Amino acid sequence: MPGRAFWLTGLPGSGKSMLAVAAKKAFPEIVLLQMDEMRKLVTPNPTYSDEERELLYMVLVWAAKVLTREGKDVIIDATAHLRRWRDKARELIPEFHEIYVRCPIETCIEREKGRYDGLAPVDIYKKAQSGWPVPGINVPYEEPQSPELVIDCRAGIEENVSAFLSYLKGRIGRA
């Protein structure tokens, strides 16, 4: 039986990784694909160019497709600021779920100031001021048109985690 893919999308600092890690703890059998982790391996000196992003997102989609084909459930933790990457995953993965982590840009900027997990780049919103391409600031973020679930960060962390875990439980079973 094919697995399912759950793509957490939203602005940097919206809470995608926090939700992904909570889900991995609740469902240890889920495979977690994190763009920040993949980028460190594939492009140790990232340029964040359009070509580089295109390549990285297609590799991410391919990995999720292969894993779900093999029966694994997958959480994709990646901004994917262009809708076409998420649409490609929806096209290729029979049971695809787009989870939109909605968060005001001001909240994302505040959260990102104190974040350092060793994977995500630091001070990205600050770097946007010097021309770094940052979704929501100087690179467009295309919101999902019909996501299967919307997590609103203003609801609070515990409520968001609970909502996401409930959603997963309804689709993959126990937690």
Backbone as a chain_set.jsonl record, in Angstrom:
{"seq": "MPGRAFWLTGLPGSGKSMLAVAAKKAFPEIVLLQMDEMRKLVTPNPTYSDEERELLYMVLVWAAKVLTREGKDVIIDATAHLRRWRDKARELIPEFHEIYVRCPIETCIEREKGRYDGLAPVDIYKKAQSGWPVPGINVPYEEPQSPELVIDCRAGIEENVSAFLSYLKGRIGRA", "coords": {"N": [[0.849, -1.178, 0.0], [0.608, 2.192, -0.902], [2.381, 4.943, 0.617], [1.731, 8.038, 2.385], [2.082, 11.558, 1.744], [2.838, 14.488, 3.485], [2.97, 17.775, 3.162], [4.421, 20.38, 4.738], [4.04, 23.691, 4.446], [4.889, 27.143, 4.374], [5.789, 30.464, 5.422], [9.295, 31.211, 6.148], [10.12, 30.587, 9.504], [7.554, 30.22, 10.384], [6.773, 27.974, 11.785], [6.905, 25.424, 10.778], [8.982, 23.452, 11.014], [8.937, 22.908, 13.75], [6.424, 21.701, 13.996], [6.851, 19.49, 12.347], [8.879, 18.076, 13.723], [7.519, 17.475, 16.107], [5.582, 15.774, 15.077], [7.17, 13.678, 14.162], [8.104, 12.687, 16.589], [5.702, 11.738, 17.664], [4.919, 9.901, 15.751], [7.046, 7.772, 15.1], [7.707, 6.191, 12.904], [7.35, 7.666, 10.618], [8.874, 9.222, 7.83], [10.987, 11.939, 7.776], [11.515, 14.621, 5.759], [13.537, 17.253, 5.399], [14.017, 20.402, 4.057], [16.055, 22.203, 4.823], [17.986, 20.5, 5.934], [18.57, 18.844, 3.755], [19.567, 20.746, 1.964], [21.975, 21.5, 3.207], [23.54, 19.257, 2.715], [23.438, 18.828, -0.105], [23.999, 21.338, -1.241], [26.406, 22.722, 0.121], [27.41, 25.306, 0.206], [25.251, 27.321, -0.229], [23.551, 29.233, -2.793], [21.055, 30.096, -3.147], [19.87, 30.594, -5.538], [17.543, 30.804, -8.301], [17.8, 28.584, -9.992], [19.168, 26.759, -8.365], [17.293, 26.39, -6.292], [15.187, 25.277, -7.772], [16.284, 22.808, -8.557], [16.762, 21.626, -5.985], [14.142, 21.475, -4.919], [12.918, 19.758, -6.776], [14.374, 17.428, -6.336], [13.593, 16.92, -3.716], [10.831, 16.451, -4.07], [11.013, 14.187, -5.695], [12.257, 12.372, -3.909], [10.255, 12.129, -1.95], [8.242, 11.018, -3.508], [9.361, 8.49, -4.229], [9.706, 7.323, -1.671], [7.02, 7.248, -0.706], [5.911, 5.595, -2.624], [7.105, 3.248, -1.885], [5.705, 2.649, 0.346], [6.068, 4.193, 2.6], [5.213, 6.713, 4.969], [5.48, 10.218, 4.725], [6.763, 13.3, 5.857], [7.143, 16.45, 4.598], [9.148, 19.084, 5.143], [9.319, 22.109, 4.21], [9.587, 25.335, 2.836], [8.814, 25.971, 0.141], [8.134, 28.173, -1.7], [7.083, 28.64, -4.215], [4.192, 27.668, -5.803], [4.166, 25.732, -7.796], [5.98, 23.681, -7.191], [4.816, 22.311, -5.052], [2.503, 21.559, -6.342], [3.558, 19.812, -8.234], [4.359, 17.707, -6.6], [1.847, 16.916, -5.698], [0.791, 16.007, -8.079], [2.404, 13.778, -8.608], [2.311, 12.108, -6.378], [0.127, 9.847, -5.103], [-1.407, 9.992, -2.628], [-1.46, 12.847, -1.376], [-0.967, 15.532, 0.836], [-1.402, 18.856, 1.523], [-0.252, 21.056, 3.86], [-0.843, 24.055, 5.209], [0.961, 26.32, 6.968], [0.012, 28.983, 8.337], [1.091, 32.222, 9.012], [1.602, 35.463, 10.225], [3.882, 37.719, 8.662], [5.302, 39.417, 10.372], [5.336, 38.034, 12.801], [6.784, 35.78, 12.023], [9.266, 36.963, 11.498], [10.016, 37.849, 14.062], [10.154, 35.365, 15.433], [12.204, 34.108, 14.039], [14.443, 35.534, 14.701], [15.553, 34.546, 17.107], [16.167, 31.967, 16.53], [18.074, 29.051, 16.199], [18.935, 26.166, 14.922], [20.886, 24.741, 13.824], [20.418, 23.845, 11.283], [18.629, 25.473, 9.699], [19.163, 28.531, 7.939], [20.577, 31.383, 9.58], [19.308, 34.552, 10.704], [17.815, 35.245, 8.393], [15.782, 37.026, 7.637], [16.91, 39.43, 8.263], [19.036, 39.372, 6.506], [17.677, 39.68, 4.142], [17.402, 42.361, 3.83], [19.756, 43.11, 2.682], [19.534, 42.127, 0.181], [19.368, 39.343, -0.017], [17.54, 36.542, -1.23], [14.465, 36.154, 0.064], [11.577, 34.433, 0.848], [8.43, 36.006, 1.016], [9.427, 38.46, 1.609], [11.361, 39.667, -0.354], [11.045, 37.878, -2.332], [8.386, 36.283, -3.865], [5.813, 34.586, -1.969], [3.766, 32.039, -2.691], [0.717, 31.375, -1.623], [-1.004, 28.362, -0.633], [-3.709, 27.185, -2.637], [-5.819, 25.409, -2.171], [-5.432, 23.989, 0.428], [-5.195, 20.939, 2.335], [-5.226, 21.178, 5.043], [-5.151, 23.924, 7.271], [-2.992, 25.471, 9.415], [-3.072, 27.81, 11.816], [-0.837, 30.0, 13.08], [-1.39, 31.798, 15.061], [-3.003, 30.609, 16.853], [-1.62, 29.345, 18.86], [1.086, 27.357, 20.13], [0.687, 24.758, 21.38], [-1.964, 24.18, 20.635], [-1.672, 24.185, 17.848], [0.13, 22.056, 17.398], [-1.413, 19.956, 18.427], [-3.61, 20.028, 16.637], [-2.351, 19.36, 14.219], [-1.271, 16.81, 14.811], [-3.642, 15.415, 15.32], [-4.799, 15.516, 12.805], [-2.932, 13.982, 11.342], [-3.181, 11.539, 12.717], [-5.767, 10.808, 11.999], [-5.325, 10.037, 9.402], [-3.135, 8.291, 9.216], [-3.288, 6.643, 11.338], [-2.57, 5.319, 14.558], [-1.185, 7.144, 17.419]], "CA": [[0.0, 0.0, 0.0], [1.445, 3.393, -0.947], [2.376, 5.84, 1.767], [1.158, 9.374, 2.231], [3.011, 12.671, 1.907], [2.261, 15.664, 4.143], [3.905, 18.878, 2.921], [4.263, 21.565, 5.581], [4.5, 24.87, 3.728], [4.628, 28.412, 5.039], [6.954, 31.354, 5.442], [10.345, 30.863, 7.103], [9.807, 31.009, 10.867], [6.12, 30.051, 10.668], [6.562, 26.864, 12.707], [6.878, 24.155, 10.048], [9.915, 22.466, 11.584], [8.443, 22.536, 15.083], [5.34, 20.742, 13.771], [7.441, 18.271, 11.778], [9.579, 17.356, 14.792], [6.481, 16.94, 17.002], [4.961, 14.636, 14.385], [8.15, 12.579, 14.143], [8.086, 12.105, 17.937], [4.439, 11.019, 17.854], [4.861, 8.832, 14.754], [8.462, 7.538, 14.778], [7.88, 5.504, 11.616], [7.275, 8.65, 9.53], [10.14, 9.73, 7.31], [10.988, 13.396, 7.786], [12.374, 15.239, 4.755], [13.662, 18.678, 5.716], [14.772, 21.129, 3.048], [17.281, 22.765, 5.398], [18.943, 19.411, 6.089], [18.985, 18.435, 2.416], [20.374, 21.832, 1.38], [23.326, 21.421, 3.799], [24.254, 18.158, 2.081], [23.504, 18.98, -1.559], [24.638, 22.625, -1.567], [27.002, 23.204, 1.375], [27.587, 26.755, 0.08], [24.077, 27.658, -1.055], [23.426, 30.558, -3.397], [19.612, 30.383, -3.135], [19.478, 31.029, -6.873], [16.341, 30.141, -8.812], [18.195, 27.274, -10.526], [19.479, 25.889, -7.229], [16.026, 26.054, -5.639], [14.448, 24.373, -8.661], [16.913, 21.492, -8.413], [16.526, 21.09, -4.644], [12.732, 21.108, -4.741], [12.606, 18.58, -7.588], [14.951, 16.286, -5.622], [12.718, 16.692, -2.565], [9.605, 15.831, -4.597], [11.371, 12.837, -6.137], [12.482, 11.534, -2.723], [8.944, 11.85, -1.35], [7.538, 10.098, -4.423], [9.949, 7.156, -4.084], [9.397, 6.807, -0.335], [5.591, 6.904, -0.609], [5.71, 4.423, -3.495], [7.574, 2.098, -1.116], [4.825, 2.447, 1.484], [6.439, 5.04, 3.734], [4.56, 8.007, 5.152], [6.523, 11.223, 4.667], [6.479, 14.705, 6.125], [8.066, 17.333, 3.904], [9.273, 20.347, 5.872], [9.974, 23.0, 3.252], [8.805, 26.532, 2.5], [8.264, 25.82, -1.213], [7.432, 29.432, -1.926], [6.367, 28.59, -5.482], [3.132, 26.654, -5.786], [4.389, 24.665, -8.783], [6.685, 22.554, -6.574], [3.819, 21.545, -4.296], [1.614, 20.981, -7.349], [4.257, 18.672, -8.83], [4.254, 16.613, -5.629], [0.44, 16.474, -5.732], [0.624, 15.282, -9.341], [3.172, 12.532, -8.617], [2.095, 11.292, -5.179], [-1.319, 9.597, -5.045], [-2.052, 10.536, -1.42], [-0.689, 14.038, -1.037], [-1.674, 16.461, 1.727], [-0.708, 20.131, 1.676], [-0.563, 21.666, 5.155], [-0.389, 25.447, 5.172], [1.223, 26.899, 8.28], [-0.213, 30.414, 8.114], [1.677, 33.035, 10.079], [1.938, 36.811, 9.751], [5.313, 37.933, 8.438], [5.89, 40.05, 11.562], [5.567, 36.956, 13.769], [7.89, 34.971, 11.492], [10.504, 37.73, 11.679], [10.34, 37.791, 15.497], [10.553, 33.992, 15.778], [13.448, 33.765, 13.378], [15.552, 36.248, 15.355], [16.175, 33.75, 18.151], [16.223, 30.568, 16.109], [19.27, 28.422, 15.66], [18.834, 24.72, 15.102], [21.996, 24.116, 13.122], [20.042, 23.526, 9.915], [18.089, 26.648, 9.012], [20.065, 29.686, 7.946], [20.272, 32.358, 10.633], [19.117, 35.961, 10.326], [17.424, 35.359, 6.989], [15.009, 38.243, 7.389], [17.887, 40.518, 8.313], [19.809, 39.283, 5.265], [16.825, 40.148, 3.047], [17.648, 43.802, 3.681], [20.92, 43.294, 1.806], [19.272, 41.518, -1.119], [19.196, 37.885, 0.029], [16.18, 36.196, -1.654], [13.713, 35.595, 1.185], [10.142, 34.38, 0.586], [7.597, 36.872, 1.831], [10.051, 39.781, 1.691], [11.725, 40.103, -1.697], [10.694, 36.769, -3.212], [6.979, 36.014, -3.546], [5.368, 33.31, -1.406], [2.451, 31.726, -3.255], [-0.058, 30.603, -0.653], [-1.772, 27.258, -1.201], [-5.061, 27.536, -3.055], [-6.779, 24.506, -1.527], [-4.709, 23.039, 1.294], [-6.02, 19.988, 3.081], [-5.291, 21.659, 6.415], [-4.508, 25.201, 7.561], [-2.597, 25.657, 10.808], [-2.885, 29.244, 12.029], [0.126, 30.108, 14.18], [-1.913, 32.662, 16.129], [-3.769, 29.773, 17.787], [-0.743, 28.888, 19.939], [1.889, 26.184, 19.79], [0.046, 23.509, 21.796], [-3.141, 23.957, 19.786], [-1.212, 23.853, 16.498], [0.661, 20.691, 17.43], [-2.561, 19.067, 18.617], [-4.379, 19.987, 15.39], [-1.586, 18.623, 13.22], [-1.216, 15.396, 15.199], [-4.988, 14.857, 15.104], [-4.948, 15.35, 11.357], [-2.123, 12.824, 10.965], [-3.773, 10.333, 13.315], [-6.925, 10.45, 11.182], [-4.923, 9.54, 8.109], [-2.169, 7.194, 9.27], [-3.567, 5.749, 12.451], [-2.223, 5.546, 15.97], [-0.156, 8.091, 17.854]], "C": [[0.895, 1.242, 0.0], [1.323, 4.223, 0.324], [1.764, 7.181, 1.414], [2.258, 10.419, 2.42], [2.252, 13.862, 2.464], [3.272, 16.795, 4.013], [3.527, 20.056, 3.795], [4.87, 22.744, 4.838], [4.098, 26.124, 4.484], [5.909, 29.231, 5.025], [8.04, 30.836, 6.391], [10.0, 31.423, 8.492], [8.353, 30.819, 11.253], [5.841, 28.914, 11.652], [6.531, 25.498, 12.045], [7.745, 23.087, 10.712], [9.476, 22.004, 12.961], [7.321, 21.501, 14.946], [5.892, 19.415, 13.249], [8.124, 17.432, 12.85], [8.571, 16.75, 15.775], [5.816, 15.724, 16.374], [5.893, 13.432, 14.362], [8.216, 11.902, 15.519], [6.84, 11.259, 18.15], [4.324, 9.811, 16.932], [6.283, 8.514, 14.298], [8.709, 6.878, 13.421], [7.804, 6.451, 10.42], [8.685, 9.065, 9.126], [10.018, 11.246, 7.226], [12.006, 13.902, 6.762], [12.388, 16.741, 5.02], [14.551, 19.36, 4.686], [16.085, 21.662, 3.613], [18.364, 21.701, 5.549], [19.486, 18.977, 4.718], [19.904, 19.484, 1.788], [21.808, 21.774, 1.911], [24.173, 20.347, 3.11], [24.485, 18.427, 0.588], [24.232, 20.262, -1.969], [25.236, 23.21, -0.288], [27.278, 24.71, 1.384], [26.451, 27.282, -0.789], [24.105, 29.087, -1.577], [21.974, 31.042, -3.342], [19.153, 30.953, -4.474], [18.212, 30.275, -7.291], [16.676, 28.739, -9.308], [18.469, 26.282, -9.4], [18.195, 25.451, -6.525], [15.219, 25.067, -6.477], [14.976, 22.944, -8.512], [16.581, 20.872, -7.055], [15.07, 20.671, -4.446], [12.349, 19.898, -5.585], [13.192, 17.318, -6.941], [14.075, 15.924, -4.424], [11.426, 15.993, -2.992], [9.888, 14.392, -5.012], [11.551, 11.902, -4.937], [11.153, 11.168, -2.067], [8.154, 10.864, -2.207], [8.044, 8.662, -4.24], [9.576, 6.547, -2.737], [7.929, 6.414, -0.206], [5.27, 5.693, -1.481], [6.107, 3.136, -2.765], [6.777, 1.882, 0.172], [5.131, 3.286, 2.707], [5.579, 6.298, 3.764], [5.66, 9.041, 5.338], [5.978, 12.582, 5.072], [7.571, 15.506, 5.426], [8.014, 18.679, 4.624], [10.056, 21.299, 4.986], [9.049, 24.145, 2.876], [8.093, 26.373, 1.164], [7.437, 27.048, -1.591], [6.714, 29.506, -3.271], [5.422, 27.394, -5.484], [3.446, 25.478, -6.716], [5.119, 23.462, -8.19], [5.712, 21.683, -5.783], [2.839, 20.875, -5.249], [2.251, 19.761, -8.011], [4.188, 17.466, -7.894], [2.83, 16.048, -5.64], [0.177, 15.621, -6.979], [1.261, 13.885, -9.278], [2.881, 11.588, -7.457], [0.591, 11.099, -4.992], [-2.019, 10.147, -3.798], [-1.188, 11.66, -0.859], [-1.555, 14.982, -0.216], [-0.822, 17.719, 1.878], [-1.194, 20.788, 2.959], [0.031, 23.07, 5.14], [-0.263, 25.967, 6.592], [1.183, 28.423, 8.086], [0.282, 31.214, 9.304], [1.991, 34.418, 9.523], [3.453, 36.993, 9.671], [5.993, 38.543, 9.666], [6.217, 39.008, 12.637], [6.732, 36.084, 13.321], [9.226, 35.665, 11.724], [10.942, 37.676, 13.141], [10.837, 36.407, 15.899], [11.934, 33.67, 15.246], [14.649, 34.424, 14.044], [16.274, 35.382, 16.377], [16.378, 32.301, 17.784], [17.628, 30.179, 15.681], [19.185, 26.937, 15.963], [19.959, 23.981, 14.398], [21.685, 23.783, 11.673], [19.615, 24.776, 9.151], [19.107, 27.78, 9.028], [19.624, 30.699, 8.998], [20.118, 33.759, 10.037], [18.658, 36.14, 8.882], [16.638, 36.635, 6.708], [15.905, 39.474, 7.423], [18.684, 40.554, 7.009], [19.0, 39.761, 4.061], [17.042, 41.628, 2.784], [18.845, 44.086, 2.774], [20.77, 42.528, 0.487], [19.166, 40.012, -1.149], [17.77, 37.564, -0.395], [15.416, 35.47, -0.546], [12.212, 35.617, 0.869], [9.356, 35.242, 1.572], [8.141, 38.277, 1.956], [10.365, 40.281, 0.281], [11.604, 38.99, -2.741], [9.247, 36.428, -2.869], [6.781, 34.652, -2.875], [3.949, 33.094, -1.916], [1.706, 30.808, -2.285], [-0.793, 29.456, -1.343], [-3.19, 27.72, -1.548], [-6.118, 26.688, -2.349], [-6.052, 23.509, -0.633], [-5.682, 22.115, 2.023], [-6.188, 20.43, 4.534], [-4.576, 23.004, 6.507], [-4.245, 25.244, 9.063], [-2.325, 27.154, 10.962], [-2.021, 29.444, 13.26], [-0.384, 30.982, 15.324], [-2.709, 31.863, 17.169], [-2.925, 29.323, 18.968], [-0.092, 27.56, 19.599], [1.186, 24.876, 20.152], [-1.159, 23.175, 20.931], [-2.729, 23.561, 18.371], [-0.681, 22.431, 16.424], [-0.486, 19.694, 17.547], [-3.371, 18.917, 17.326], [-3.655, 19.169, 14.328], [-1.528, 17.137, 13.55], [-2.573, 14.718, 15.027], [-5.226, 14.589, 13.63], [-4.182, 14.107, 10.894], [-2.749, 11.526, 11.467], [-4.973, 9.857, 12.493], [-6.567, 9.857, 9.848], [-3.965, 8.352, 8.173], [-2.367, 6.279, 10.479], [-3.047, 6.237, 13.784], [-1.185, 6.638, 16.195], [0.008, 7.937, 19.359]], "O": [[1.826, 1.34, 0.799], [0.3, 4.202, 1.008], [1.337, 7.414, 0.283], [3.227, 10.203, 3.148], [1.171, 14.208, 1.987], [4.311, 16.783, 4.673], [2.466, 20.657, 3.629], [6.082, 22.791, 4.625], [3.069, 26.145, 5.159], [6.975, 28.737, 4.657], [7.739, 30.104, 7.334], [9.635, 32.591, 8.626], [7.953, 31.218, 12.347], [4.785, 28.892, 12.285], [6.166, 24.511, 12.685], [7.299, 21.963, 10.942], [9.63, 20.831, 13.302], [7.28, 20.531, 15.702], [5.448, 18.345, 13.665], [7.964, 16.212, 12.881], [8.759, 15.62, 16.227], [5.52, 14.75, 17.067], [5.449, 12.296, 14.526], [8.365, 10.683, 15.603], [6.911, 10.184, 18.747], [3.701, 8.811, 17.289], [6.689, 8.941, 13.217], [9.798, 6.995, 12.859], [8.165, 6.06, 9.31], [9.567, 9.236, 9.967], [9.053, 11.769, 6.667], [13.204, 13.644, 6.882], [11.367, 17.414, 4.88], [15.691, 18.953, 4.467], [17.119, 21.58, 2.951], [19.54, 21.98, 5.314], [20.688, 18.772, 4.545], [20.903, 19.141, 1.155], [22.756, 21.977, 1.152], [25.381, 20.515, 2.944], [25.599, 18.269, 0.087], [24.994, 20.264, -2.936], [24.64, 24.098, 0.322], [27.37, 25.318, 2.45], [26.662, 27.644, -1.947], [24.596, 30.008, -0.925], [21.699, 32.235, -3.473], [18.175, 31.698, -4.54], [17.863, 29.248, -6.711], [15.914, 27.802, -9.068], [18.062, 25.122, -9.465], [18.032, 24.275, -6.2], [14.634, 24.126, -5.94], [14.204, 21.998, -8.36], [16.165, 19.716, -6.987], [14.803, 19.619, -3.864], [11.531, 19.087, -5.152], [12.574, 16.255, -6.993], [13.846, 14.745, -4.155], [10.985, 15.047, -2.339], [9.106, 13.488, -4.721], [11.056, 10.775, -4.945], [10.951, 10.019, -1.673], [7.478, 9.979, -1.681], [7.248, 7.732, -4.113], [9.174, 5.386, -2.67], [7.621, 5.358, 0.346], [4.445, 4.859, -1.107], [5.526, 2.075, -2.994], [7.132, 1.034, 0.991], [4.506, 3.102, 3.752], [5.258, 6.873, 2.724], [6.652, 8.786, 6.021], [4.875, 12.967, 4.683], [8.763, 15.273, 5.633], [6.967, 19.322, 4.698], [11.287, 21.309, 4.996], [7.861, 23.937, 2.627], [6.89, 26.616, 1.071], [6.221, 26.974, -1.774], [5.829, 30.343, -3.452], [5.819, 26.264, -5.203], [3.032, 24.351, -6.446], [4.905, 22.335, -8.636], [5.784, 20.456, -5.842], [2.393, 19.756, -4.999], [1.562, 18.786, -8.314], [3.984, 16.338, -8.343], [2.642, 14.832, -5.595], [-0.566, 14.64, -6.929], [0.72, 12.927, -9.83], [3.171, 10.394, -7.543], [-0.137, 12.062, -4.752], [-3.11, 10.71, -3.902], [-0.325, 11.457, -0.005], [-2.725, 15.204, -0.53], [0.33, 17.654, 2.307], [-2.386, 21.045, 3.13], [1.247, 23.246, 5.067], [-1.247, 26.048, 7.328], [2.178, 29.051, 7.723], [-0.058, 30.926, 10.451], [2.589, 34.529, 8.453], [4.2, 36.484, 10.506], [7.141, 38.214, 9.962], [7.251, 39.095, 13.3], [7.569, 35.693, 14.133], [10.205, 35.023, 12.103], [12.123, 37.476, 13.423], [11.827, 36.286, 16.622], [12.738, 33.034, 15.926], [15.763, 33.909, 13.952], [17.495, 35.476, 16.503], [16.727, 31.487, 18.639], [18.281, 30.881, 14.909], [19.343, 26.508, 17.106], [19.988, 22.751, 14.374], [22.595, 23.469, 10.906], [20.166, 25.096, 8.097], [19.827, 27.966, 10.01], [18.432, 30.847, 9.268], [20.715, 34.094, 9.014], [19.069, 37.091, 8.217], [16.81, 37.254, 5.658], [15.679, 40.44, 6.695], [18.97, 41.625, 6.474], [19.575, 40.2, 3.065], [16.887, 42.097, 1.656], [18.942, 45.156, 2.173], [21.747, 42.309, -0.229], [18.897, 39.441, -2.206], [16.85, 38.255, 0.042], [15.693, 34.306, -0.257], [11.639, 36.684, 0.648], [9.585, 35.212, 2.781], [7.422, 39.191, 2.359], [9.718, 41.201, -0.219], [12.014, 39.155, -3.89], [8.914, 36.298, -1.691], [7.489, 33.691, -3.176], [3.043, 33.869, -1.61], [2.026, 29.627, -2.15], [-1.162, 29.569, -2.512], [-3.784, 28.537, -0.845], [-7.179, 27.188, -1.976], [-6.058, 22.31, -0.912], [-6.831, 22.471, 2.287], [-7.182, 20.093, 5.177], [-3.525, 23.2, 5.897], [-5.157, 25.075, 9.873], [-1.438, 27.696, 10.303], [-2.429, 29.094, 14.368], [0.138, 30.912, 16.437], [-3.046, 32.382, 18.234], [-3.484, 28.949, 20.0], [-0.656, 26.745, 18.869], [1.096, 23.976, 19.317], [-1.353, 22.024, 20.541], [-3.36, 22.699, 17.759], [-1.003, 21.688, 15.497], [-0.515, 18.693, 16.831], [-3.771, 17.81, 16.966], [-4.275, 18.377, 13.619], [-1.715, 16.297, 12.67], [-2.634, 13.556, 14.624], [-5.788, 13.559, 13.256], [-4.713, 13.283, 10.15], [-2.835, 10.541, 10.734], [-5.173, 8.656, 12.313], [-7.412, 9.23, 9.208], [-3.978, 7.498, 7.286], [-1.687, 5.262, 10.615], [-3.087, 7.43, 14.088], [-0.423, 7.003, 15.3], [0.824, 8.632, 19.966]]}, "num_chains": 1, "name": "protein.A"}
